[in-house]
Amino acid sequence: MKACVPHWHPNQLRHSVGTEVREKFGIEAAGAVLGHAHLNTTEIYAQTSLSLAERIAAEIG
């Protein structure tokens, strides 16, 4: 009998950390934490954040 657990892969942790660092410190910081030589690689791992866009819009007006 199979457990009702969603499919999960350890690499999801890397994506989550990359996204969190990008949201708080920017894409360059995320690239440094993830060890990427090129920011286009970081863009694959670190998703853009809708909450960051909302925060910027609220601050700018």
DRENVOKE-742247 format. One record per residue: chain; residue number from 1; x, y, z of N, C-alpha, C in turn; residue in three letters. Coordinates in pm, 1 decimal. Layout:
REC   chain   resi        n.u        n.v        n.w       ca.u       ca.v       ca.w        c.u        c.v        c.w   resn
REC       A    NUM          X          Y          Z          X          Y          Z          X          Y          Z    Ala
...
// end
This chain:
REC   chain   resi        n.u        n.v        n.w       ca.u       ca.v       ca.w        c.u        c.v        c.w   resn
REC       A      1       82.9     -117.7        0.0        0.0        0.0        0.0       87.7      124.6        0.0    Met
REC       A      2       57.7      221.1      -88.8      134.4      344.2      -97.8       81.7      449.1       -0.8    Lys
REC       A      3      174.4      525.9       53.3      135.1      638.9      138.0       86.0      752.0       48.7    Ala
REC       A      4       -4.4      830.4       97.3      -58.1      943.9       21.3       29.6     1066.8       42.7    Cys
REC       A      5      152.1     1057.1       -5.1      249.9     1165.3        8.7      278.1     1220.9     -130.0    Val
REC       A      6      269.8     1354.3     -146.3      298.7     1411.4     -277.6      442.3     1383.1     -320.0    Pro
REC       A      7      463.6     1373.9     -451.2      598.2     1352.0     -504.4      687.8     1465.9     -458.1    His
REC       A      8      807.2     1433.0     -412.5      900.3     1532.2     -360.9     1041.0     1493.4     -401.4    Trp
REC       A      9     1123.9     1594.5     -425.7     1263.3     1570.9     -462.0     1350.8     1666.1     -381.0    His
REC       A     10     1465.2     1620.8     -331.0     1552.4     1706.2     -250.2     1594.4     1836.2     -319.2    Pro
REC       A     11     1598.5     1836.6     -451.9     1638.8     1957.0     -523.4     1538.8     2071.2     -502.1    Asn
REC       A     12     1418.3     2039.5     -455.9     1320.4     2143.3     -425.8     1371.7     2235.2     -315.1    Gln
REC       A     13     1454.9     2183.6     -226.0     1513.6     2266.2     -120.6     1602.7     2373.3     -181.4    Leu
REC       A     14     1680.6     2335.6     -282.1     1769.2     2430.7     -350.7     1687.5     2541.1     -416.2    Arg
REC       A     15     1579.8     2503.5     -481.8     1493.0     2602.0     -545.7     1431.7     2695.7     -440.9    His
REC       A     16     1386.5     2640.6     -330.5     1324.0     2721.2     -225.5     1421.6     2821.5     -165.4    Ser
REC       A     17     1542.3     2775.9     -135.8     1643.3     2865.6      -79.1     1680.9     2973.2     -180.8    Val
REC       A     18     1700.0     2934.0     -305.0     1732.8     3032.0     -408.7     1626.1     3138.5     -422.9    Gly
REC       A     19     1501.0     3097.6     -418.4     1389.8     3191.7     -430.0     1384.3     3284.3     -309.8    Thr
REC       A     20     1402.9     3230.7     -190.8     1399.1     3312.8      -70.2     1512.1     3415.9      -68.6    Glu
REC       A     21     1632.9     3373.1     -104.0     1746.4     3465.2     -106.7     1725.4     3572.3     -213.9    Val
REC       A     22     1674.9     3532.4     -331.1     1649.7     3629.6     -437.1     1548.1     3733.7     -391.8    Arg
REC       A     23     1444.1     3690.6     -322.5     1340.9     3782.9     -275.9     1396.6     3882.8     -175.0    Glu
REC       A     24     1481.2     3835.7      -84.8     1531.5     3921.6       22.6     1652.2     4005.2      -17.8    Lys
REC       A     25     1739.9     3949.3     -104.3     1868.4     4014.5     -129.6     1899.7     4040.0     -277.0    Phe
REC       A     26     1817.1     3989.2     -366.8     1841.0     4011.7     -509.4     1900.2     3888.8     -577.6    Gly
REC       A     27     1896.3     3894.0     -710.5     1939.1     3777.7     -788.6     2089.2     3751.3     -777.9    Ile
REC       A     28     2169.8     3857.2     -763.4     2314.1     3836.3     -750.9     2347.5     3757.7     -624.6    Glu
REC       A     29     2278.1     3790.5     -515.9     2299.7     3718.1     -389.9     2255.3     3572.9     -403.6    Ala
REC       A     30     2143.0     3551.0     -470.1     2095.5     3414.0     -490.1     2196.8     3334.3     -571.5    Ala
REC       A     31     2252.0     3396.4     -674.8     2353.4     3329.0     -755.7     2476.3     3292.9     -674.9    Gly
REC       A     32     2516.1     3383.3     -585.1     2632.4     3356.4     -500.1     2605.4     3240.3     -405.0    Ala
REC       A     33     2488.4     3240.2     -342.6     2452.5     3133.7     -248.2     2443.3     2999.2     -319.7    Val
REC       A     34     2386.8     2999.4     -440.7     2369.7     2874.7     -515.5     2497.0     2831.8     -588.1    Leu
REC       A     35     2595.5     2921.6     -594.2     2722.8     2887.4     -656.4     2720.9     2892.6     -808.0    Gly
REC       A     36     2636.9     2976.9     -864.9     2626.9     2986.7    -1010.2     2724.4     3089.7    -1065.8    His
REC       A     37     2784.8     3058.4    -1178.6     2874.3     3151.7    -1246.2     2795.7     3250.1    -1332.9    Ala
REC       A     38     2674.8     3211.9    -1373.8     2594.8     3294.3    -1464.1     2455.3     3315.0    -1405.8    His
REC       A     39     2406.0     3438.8    -1412.5     2275.0     3469.7    -1354.9     2160.9     3402.2    -1429.8    Leu
REC       A     40     2181.1     3368.2    -1557.1     2073.3     3298.3    -1628.2     2048.5     3160.7    -1566.9    Asn
REC       A     41     2150.1     3100.0    -1508.3     2131.7     2973.4    -1436.6     2053.2     2997.9    -1308.0    Thr
REC       A     42     2085.2     3106.2    -1238.8     2014.8     3140.6    -1115.3     1866.6     3162.7    -1142.1    Thr
REC       A     43     1833.3     3221.8    -1255.7     1693.4     3247.1    -1289.2     1612.8     3117.1    -1298.2    Glu
REC       A     44     1677.8     3008.4    -1331.0     1610.3     2878.5    -1337.5     1575.3     2830.4    -1196.5    Ile
REC       A     45     1667.1     2849.7    -1103.1     1648.8     2799.2     -967.3     1570.1     2893.2     -878.1    Tyr
REC       A     46     1590.2     3023.3     -892.8     1530.1     3121.3     -802.3     1414.9     3191.7     -871.9    Ala
REC       A     47     1293.5     3152.9     -838.3     1174.0     3210.4     -899.7     1158.5     3357.4     -860.0    Gln
REC       A     48     1099.4     3435.5     -949.8     1067.9     3573.0     -913.8      951.8     3570.7     -814.8    Thr
REC       A     49      943.7     3673.5     -734.3      846.1     3673.6     -625.8      737.7     3777.4     -648.7    Ser
REC       A     50      614.7     3732.8     -650.1      501.5     3823.2     -661.8      492.8     3911.5     -537.6    Leu
REC       A     51      524.8     3858.3     -421.5      516.6     3938.9     -299.0      618.2     4052.5     -302.4    Ser
REC       A     52      733.4     4030.7     -362.3      833.3     4137.2     -375.7      779.4     4246.8     -466.7    Leu
REC       A     53      719.1     4209.4     -577.0      661.2     4307.8     -669.0      551.2     4387.5     -599.1    Ala
REC       A     54      469.6     4320.9     -519.9      363.1     4389.0     -446.4      420.4     4487.2     -344.8    Glu
REC       A     55      526.8     4447.4     -276.3      590.5     4534.1     -177.0      648.3     4658.3     -243.4    Arg
REC       A     56      712.0     4640.2     -359.6      770.8     4753.7     -431.2      659.7     4847.6     -478.0    Ile
REC       A     57      552.2     4792.5     -533.7      440.9     4874.4     -579.8      378.6     4953.5     -465.2    Ala
REC       A     58      365.0     4892.3     -349.7      307.2     4960.0     -234.3      397.6     5073.4     -186.9    Ala
REC       A     59      528.3     5051.8     -193.3      622.8     5153.1     -146.7      633.6     5268.7     -246.0    Glu
REC       A     60      633.8     5237.6     -373.8      646.6     5341.3     -475.7      515.9     5417.7     -493.3    Ile
REC       A     61      406.3     5344.7     -485.3      275.3     5409.7     -494.7      198.1     5373.0     -612.5    Gly
// end
